[in-house]
C-alpha cells in the first residue's frame, strides 16, 4: 500500500468517525474538533504527495 493509499484510507476513516460522533445523542464537540483537525492534517499531507492541479490537467490532456 502506497503512502497516498494510506492517507486516503485514513481520511475516509476519519470522515466515518466524525459522522459516528455527530450521530450520537450528545456528541463530544471537543472530539469532533480534534477529528476534524486530524482529517485536515491528513488532507494537507495527501496534497503534498499529489501533483499540482495544472500538472494533473496536463496528464489528462496528454492521454487524449
Secondary structure as UniProt FT lines:
FT   HELIX           3..23
FT   TURN            25..26
FT   HELIX           29..49
FT   HELIX           53..63
//
